[in-house]
Amino acid sequence: MLLRNFKMAYVILCHKNPEQINMLIHSLTDENVEFFLHVDKKSNIQHEILHQNNIHFVEQRINVHWGHYSQIECILKCFALIQEHGVFSYIHVISGQDLPLVSNGIIVDFFKENQGKQYVKHVELPNAAEMWGCLYRVSVYYPKFILSRHKRVTALRNRYINLIMSVPKLKRNLSSLPNKLYKGSNWMSITGECMDYILEFTKNNPGYVDFYRHSFCGDEIFFHSIILNSHFKEQVVNEVKRYTDWTSGPEFPRTLTVEDNERIQSKGTECFWGRKFDIEVDRTIIREILQKV
């Protein structure tokens, strides 16, 4: 694709804080950029979000649940919406609680210079650092009611996982999945060609899609395993240019505040976006970061 036709699409998954979403869109607005939003069906904020020519909304919204297939489905719907609006060099998947850490010019120039690379953070499964090598995400059949972050449900789910994973005959048949599975962050930056491939793959492999309807946090495996079992694997860079704090707590990932400003500046030096921020928790950090970019 000629660089003079270079365009980027932002997939924004959101459910709250429309003022913050508008600030995010405003900060990323550029002649090279269009926005494709999925607003959780449970939320009534869509009318408060900016409506202009470069902003597009998924009309058939999904009721998104943590850990559920719905997290995959809303991304696929955004990808399909992007296809309807032309050809894009890059697609960046972010949340409504992200903020840019650098200027648009730096972001655009970087992806122009690295045209064709896929930025997908990943590890191959089984991953020795995780419980059951992380294969419990797909090897166990998950009823929807067990996908909750409530403490009692979490405890029940963990007992259920250990029971199923301990008895080989109870585990799911993985024949509809590729031999090699990969897991990582669903916040990624991929080329338009790679996005088209994902949509074509899901169209031609309904069994693969259906399998994930009863997975656990399958969005962190679904896309990665498609990309890294394709010819795009040779283009993958194992990073996502995003700053997220998974270590400090008290929640994971940490909601960033002014206390994190110095850490963001020191540890996020090569990152283009950061998450997560919450205007209801700390408006000051949002204002300070946007002033800098």
N, C-alpha and C positions, 0 to 999 in steps of 0.2 A: 504494500500500500504506500503510495507516495506521501511524503511527509507534509506536503501542502494540504492534503486531505485529512491530516491527523485530527482525530476527535476522540474524546474520552467520555465514558458513561459512568456515573456513580449510581450504584444500587444502594439505596438507603432503607434499612429496615428499622421501623420506628413504632412507638406506641404511646409516648408521652412527651410533655414539654415542647409544645409547638413553637414557643418563642425561641428556644434553644435550637430547634431544627431550622428555623428561618435564619438564625445567625450562622449556622453551619453552611447552609446553602449560599447565603450572601458571601461568605468568606471564600467559597470555592467557585463562585460564578466567574466564568471566563468564556471567551468566544469559542474555545475548543471543547466546552463541557456541556453535557446535558444530564439531567437528574431523573432517576426512575425510582419512585417510592412505593414501598408496601407499608401501609398503616394497618396494624393489627385490627382485626374486625371487632375486637372488644373495645377499641378506643374510638372516641368521637371527636378527635382533634383535626381531622382532615380539612375541614372548612377553615381552620385557623392557620393552616400552612400556606405559604406563598403559592399563588397560581399564576404562572406565566408560561410563555411559549417553550422554554427549555426545561420545564418541570412536568413530568408525566406520572400519573398514579395508576396502580393496578386497580382495576374496577371490581373484579371478583375477589374480594379480600378474604384472607384466611384467618380463622380463629387460631392464633399461634399459641402453642403450649410448650413449656420448657421440656427439652429432652425428646420431643415427639417429632414424627415425620413432617409435621406442619412447618418446621423450621427449614426443611429442605424445599418443600412445596412453594413457599413464598419467594425463595430465591429463583426457582425455576420460572415462576410467573413473571418475575422482573426480567429475567433473561429473554423470555418470549416477547415481552413488551419492547425491549430494546431492539429485537429483530424487526419489529414493526416500524421502527423509526429510523432505519438506515444502517449504515456500516460504521462501526466504531473500532478504533485501533486498540483501545484498552478499556477494560471494565474493572472498576474498583468496587468491591463489596465492603460497605461500612455500615455502622449503626447510627441512629439518630443521636447517640451520645458520644460520637467522635468529634474531634476538632483537628484542623490542620495545624501542624507544628512549623511549617515552612510556607513560603509564598507559592501561589499558583505557578509562577514562572519556573521555579525550581522543580516542581512536580512535573510540569509539562516537558521541560527540557530533559529531565532524567529519562522519562519513558520514550521520548523521541530518540534519544541516544541509545537506548536499550531495546529498541523495537524488536519484537519477536520473542522476548523472554517472558516466562511465566513465573510470577512471584507467589509461590505456594509453600508455606511452612509445613513440613511433614516428617514423620518417622515411619519406617516400615513395621508392620505388625507380624508376629507378636513383639511387643515392646517390653523388655525385661523390667523396666522401671515402673510398670503399672500392674495393678491387680489382674491376674489371669492373662497377662500380656496384652490387656485391653480388648481381647477377643470376646469378652462377655458382652460387649456392645452389640455384637451381631449374632453370637451363638445362642443367646437366650431369647425366647419369645416374650415380648413385653405387652401385656394388656395396658390400655391407656390409663387405667386408674392407678397404676403403680408408678407412673411417671410424674412425680411431684417432689418438690424440695422440702415438704413438711417433714419434720424430724421423725415422726412415727412411720410415715410412708417410706422414708429413706432407710430406716432400720429394717422394715419389712422387705424392701427391695433387695437390700444387701444379703439377707438370709435366703431369699428366693434365688438370687444370682449364684450364691455359693452352693446351694442344693443342685441346681441345674448343671453348673459347670463341673461338679464332682461326679456326676453320673453321665457318662458319654452317650447313653441311649436317649437321654432327655434333651440333648443339645440339638439345635436346628441343623437341617441339611444346608450346607453352604454352596451347593453345586451351582446356584444361579449367580454366585459372586466369582470374580477372578481369583486365580490361585494366590496372587500377591495383593495384600490389602495395605492401605496407607492411611494414616490418621494425622490430623493437624488442625490448624486454625481455619475456620471458614471465612475469616476476613482475609481476602486474597486479591491479587491484581493479575488478571489474565487477559490475553489478547482476544479480540473479537472472533478470530478464527477458532480459538480454543473454546470460547463460549458456544459457538455454532456447533462444534463437535459434541459438546456435552448434551445439547438439545437433540441432536441427531441420534446420539447414543441412547438417550432415554426413550426416544420414540421407537427405536428398533429393538430395545431390550426391556419390555414391560415387566419381565420377571425380576430384573435387577431392581427396578423402581418399587414394585410391590413388596419385595423382601424388606425394604427399609421402613415400611409402614409400621412394623412392629420391632424396630431396633431402638436402642437407647443412645441419645445424642448422636444419631447417625449422620447428621450434617457434617460432622468432623471426620467422616470416613467416605461418605457418598461421593463427593466431588473429587477428593484426592485420589481415590482408587480408579476413577474414570481417567483422570488426567495422566496419572503415573503408570497406567497400563496402555497408554497410547503413544503415538509417535511424538507427542508433545513432551514426553518425559525428558528428551534430550535438551529441551529448552528451559527446564525448570530450575529456578534459583531458590534454594531452601531458606528463604526469608520473605517477610511481608512488609517491611518498611513501616512498621507500626509499633508504637510504644504502649505496652500494657503491663501493669504491675500485678503479677500473680503471687507475690511472696509476702507483701507487707500486711495485707488484711486491713480491717477485720473481715471484709467481704472479699470474695474472689471472682473476678478481678476487683482490685481496689477502686473505689470511687475517688478520683484525684481531686485534691484541694490545694490551696496556696502552700500548704506544708510540703507538697510534692514538687513545687516549681524548680527547686535546685536539682532534685533528682531527675526530673524530666530533661533539664538542660544538660546534665552530665551523662546520663545513660541513654538519652534519646537523640544523640547528636546526628545519627544517620536515618532517623525516622521521619516520615512525612505526615503521619497522622497519629493521634493518641486517643485512648479510651480507657476508662469511661469517665465522663464528666456529667454533673447533674446540677442544673441551674438552681434547683430547689435546695441543694446542699451547700454549694459554694459558687456564687455568681462572680466573685472577684477573680478566681483563677481563669474563668472563661474570658472575662474582659481583658485580663493581662495577656493571655496567649493570643487572642485575636488582634490586639494592638501591635504585637510583635510581628505578625505575619501580614 
